[in-house]
Amino acid sequence: MSSTRTIRPLVTVFAAVAMVCAALVGTSATASAAPLMPIPKLDTERYLGSWWQLAAVPAFFNLNCAKDTKATYTPIDAKTIGVVNTCSTFVGPSNRVQGRATVVDPVTNAQLSVKFPQVPASIDPGNAPNYIVAWIADGKTPTDPYRFAIVGDPTRTSGFLLSRDKVVSTSTLRMLRGEIEKVGFNSCTFLVSPTTGGRTDYSPLCTV
């Protein structure tokens, strides 16, 4: 890829991040001051597998992801899950980081401490939760793998909209935006995550 072709999408991303920063200055970073709440009960078996990122609050450690951001969760033991995050970068090669998620709330199973030793810029919360499943959608039946998820940290500084499907319709994305707002996020702080065959923009989710 030529340097010019690389710079153009990067400029788009930074412009979108600037819009997010403007939203943070103009309004509260979150729609709710209360801590992000976990769902009543997470079935970790149904949560395992691969998830595509449809939108996320931008973070320094994932700004090099151009498209196709994916998280894959695999079981390690009763309280620990292996995490592998991958994406395509702006310069062509894929990016891959590996970590672990430990369940720190055995009542709900929906609050975890995720650590990525390879990423110095990632937050190491110790044993405090930094990955809270705040909303979940069932698959076709209540026993199928979950279909959509909204995840964030207690203060909503980080946020992720995850899907089993790599590509979703605009109407579905708008429905999911509504769920993001219901759990107390400002949807303008989320940027769309491009996927092959799907959206190619980095628009704030509130504009979709």
Residue pairs with C-beta under 8 A, 6 or more apart in sequence:
1 90
1 91
1 92
6 90
6 91
9 66
9 90
10 90
12 201
12 202
13 58
13 63
13 191
13 202
16 58
16 191
16 202
16 203
16 204
17 58
17 63
17 191
19 188
19 204
20 57
20 58
20 188
20 189
20 191
20 204
23 186
23 188
23 189
23 204
23 206
24 186
24 189
27 186
27 188
28 186
29 156
29 157
29 186
29 189
30 155
30 156
30 184
30 185
30 186
30 189
31 181
31 184
31 185
31 186
32 156
32 184
34 184
35 154
35 155
36 132
36 134
36 152
36 153
36 154
36 155
36 156
36 183
36 184
37 132
37 134
37 183
38 105
38 108
38 110
38 111
38 132
38 133
38 134
39 108
39 110
39 133
39 134
39 135
39 136
40 108
40 110
41 108
41 109
41 110
42 108
42 109
42 110
42 133
42 136
43 109
43 146
44 75
44 81
44 103
44 109
45 75
46 139
46 143
46 144
46 145
46 146
47 73
47 133
47 136
47 145
47 146
47 149
48 73
48 74
48 75
48 81
48 145
49 72
49 73
49 145
49 164
50 70
50 71
50 72
50 73
50 164
51 70
51 71
51 72
51 73
51 149
51 162
51 163
51 164
52 68
52 69
52 70
52 162
52 163
52 164
52 165
52 166
52 195
53 69
53 70
53 71
53 160
53 161
53 162
53 163
53 193
54 161
54 162
54 163
54 168
54 173
54 176
54 192
54 193
54 195
55 160
55 161
55 173
55 176
55 190
55 191
55 192
55 193
55 205
56 62
56 69
56 158
56 159
56 160
56 161
56 190
56 191
56 193
57 152
57 156
57 157
57 158
57 159
57 160
57 189
57 190
57 191
58 191
59 121
59 158
60 121
61 116
61 119
61 121
61 122
62 69
62 87
64 87
64 89
64 90
64 95
65 87
65 88
65 89
65 95
65 193
66 87
66 88
66 89
66 90
66 194
67 87
67 88
67 193
67 194
67 195
67 196
67 200
68 86
68 87
68 88
68 166
68 194
68 195
68 196
69 85
69 86
69 87
69 193
70 85
70 86
70 87
71 83
71 84
71 85
71 162
72 83
72 84
72 85
72 86
73 81
73 82
73 83
73 101
74 81
74 82
74 84
75 81
75 82
76 82
76 100
79 102
79 103
79 106
80 100
80 101
80 102
80 103
81 100
81 101
81 102
81 103
81 112
82 98
82 99
82 100
82 101
83 98
83 99
83 100
83 101
83 114
83 116
84 96
84 97
84 98
85 96
85 97
85 98
85 99
85 116
86 94
86 95
86 96
87 94
87 95
88 94
88 95
89 95
97 116
97 118
97 119
98 116
98 118
99 114
99 115
99 116
99 117
99 118
99 119
99 122
100 114
100 115
101 112
101 113
101 114
101 131
102 112
102 113
102 114
102 115
102 127
103 109
103 111
103 112
104 111
104 112
104 113
104 127
104 128
104 129
105 111
105 112
105 129
110 132
110 133
110 134
111 129
111 131
111 132
111 133
112 129
112 130
112 131
112 132
113 125
113 126
113 127
113 128
113 129
113 130
113 131
114 130
114 131
115 122
115 124
115 125
116 122
123 130
123 153
123 158
129 153
129 154
130 153
130 154
130 158
131 151
131 153
132 151
132 152
132 153
132 154
133 149
133 150
133 151
134 150
134 151
134 152
134 183
135 148
135 149
135 150
135 179
135 180
135 182
135 183
136 146
136 148
136 149
136 150
137 146
137 147
137 148
137 149
138 144
138 146
138 147
139 145
139 146
139 147
139 164
145 164
146 164
147 163
147 164
147 165
148 161
148 162
148 163
148 164
148 176
148 179
149 160
149 161
149 162
149 163
150 159
150 160
150 161
150 162
150 176
150 179
150 180
150 183
150 185
151 159
151 160
151 162
152 158
152 159
152 160
152 185
153 159
156 184
156 185
156 186
156 189
159 180
159 185
159 189
159 190
161 176
161 180
161 190
161 205
163 176
166 195
166 196
166 197
166 198
167 195
167 197
167 198
168 176
168 198
170 208
173 192
173 199
173 205
173 208
174 208
177 187
177 190
177 205
177 206
177 208
180 187
180 190
180 205
181 187
186 206
187 204
187 205
187 206
188 204
188 205
188 206
188 207
189 204
190 204
190 205
190 206
191 202
191 203
191 204
191 205
192 199
192 201
192 202
192 203
192 204
192 205
192 208
193 202
194 200
194 201
194 202
